[in-house]
Amino acid sequence: MIPLSIPYLDGNEWKYIKECLDTNWVSSVGSYVNLFEEKVAAYVGSKYAVATSNGTAALHISLILSGVSSDDYVIVPNITFVASLNSIKYCNANPILIDIDPETWQMDLDLLEGFLKENTYLKDGDLLLKTNNKRIKAIMPVHVLGNMCDMNRLCEIAEKFKLKIVEDATESLGSYYEKQHSGTFGDFGCFSFNGNKIITTGGGGIIVTDNSEMAKKAKHLTTQAKSSSLEYIHDEIGYNYRLVNILAALGVAQIEQLDHIIKLKKEIAAFYYKHLSQNDNINFQKITPGAIVNQWLFTIKINNQKSVLKRLIDNKIQARPFWLPMNQLEMYKKDIYVNKNDISNQVYQQCISIPCSAGITREEQQKVVTVLLDN
Ligand SMILES: *Cc1c(COP(=O)(O)O)cnc(C)c1O
């Protein structure tokens, strides 16, 4: 089987993890956690970073710190991984789903702006929905497949309508919009280091922010909100969301290789673009002008998706469809879905992600191309 996207562990992973084991610093404190936070902050160009147990936890804490509370709404694109929406629900808030752009597969900003203009009003600095006077507190752009929407425009809309921005940047480490790294446009940016992401800690995440107060609060909330260094005194309900030292050690080794991994990913993508664009039935995600993407997970759009998926699997090539659009999931069916032509469903029915692990060989890639073009 040619795997879809597996970790590339080619650096100091063994060495740093062994050091954790040799020194007994395996758990929730240790120098690698701080080092990992420093390295990620430096890489993306944010002032602070707080490591978490996974990307979903990073989103949850960022929403809490953005002031999202019971009965609020948070705006999110209809095509994303379910964790984006779940993190909203963990705050007892509700999503407002926005359909995606047919080319870039990111939140459609025309739809978003039209919706906000027609259906909301500002009162005492809060944005309220006309139908029920409930507050829309934040917007969560999701940088799907490492691409981004027009971030200048998104930030302008957020400012005009008084929305906090929590970026679901979980797929976009190494992606830039007008030379600025993803995750640094909003109040908070959240990254994931799950096994399938561009670099991995096995499981892990991180929150980046330029706000020192918020960074402190994020650390506090992710570590059980303990307010005394000696005694077990906790000043609010906290979470056990920290990243452990062993995994942070893995992360440090991984981020050392990030630039190399991105270089490999871009070469893999270039090979696919070159060979697959011969076929008129195969299309690609349009990269938003001004964006540079990390090419984390190569995804094509193809008409006969179901049969192509089957052919790939039959040829021992791992491939997967896009996420089922959020408005089609049982628990989110009743939520507000802003759309004109349900582009999400069209894109969903045509997309296939194909093998692109950083370690994939040219022969393996050639086999994927041959199977795809053989129709
Ligand atoms: C991976 C991912 C997450 C969640 O990250 P975890 O580390 O798995 O919790 C959230 N949103 C999107 C879009 C993702 O791809």
The ligand as a MOL file (V3000), in Angstrom:
LIG
                    3D

  0  0  0     0  0            999 V3000
M  V30 BEGIN CTAB
M  V30 COUNTS 15 15 0 0 0
M  V30 BEGIN ATOM
M  V30 1 C -6.2140 18.1910 12.2210 0
M  V30 2 C -7.2670 19.2240 12.2760 0
M  V30 3 C -7.8220 19.6670 13.4950 0
M  V30 4 C -7.5860 19.0280 14.8120 0
M  V30 5 O -6.3230 18.7670 15.2120 0
M  V30 6 P -6.0460 17.5770 16.2430 0
M  V30 7 O -4.6290 17.8020 16.6040 0
M  V30 8 O -6.2770 16.2950 15.5210 0
M  V30 9 O -6.9650 17.7350 17.4060 0
M  V30 10 C -8.7370 20.7200 13.4580 0
M  V30 11 N -9.1110 21.2800 12.3080 0
M  V30 12 C -8.6240 20.8700 11.1280 0
M  V30 13 C -9.0800 21.5690 9.8900 0
M  V30 14 C -7.7060 19.8190 11.0680 0
M  V30 15 O -7.2560 19.4000 9.8690 0
M  V30 END ATOM
M  V30 BEGIN BOND
M  V30 1 1 1 2
M  V30 2 1 2 3
M  V30 3 2 2 14
M  V30 4 1 3 4
M  V30 5 2 3 10
M  V30 6 1 4 5
M  V30 7 1 5 6
M  V30 8 2 6 7
M  V30 9 1 6 8
M  V30 10 1 6 9
M  V30 11 1 10 11
M  V30 12 2 11 12
M  V30 13 1 12 13
M  V30 14 1 12 14
M  V30 15 1 14 15
M  V30 END BOND
M  V30 END CTAB
M  END
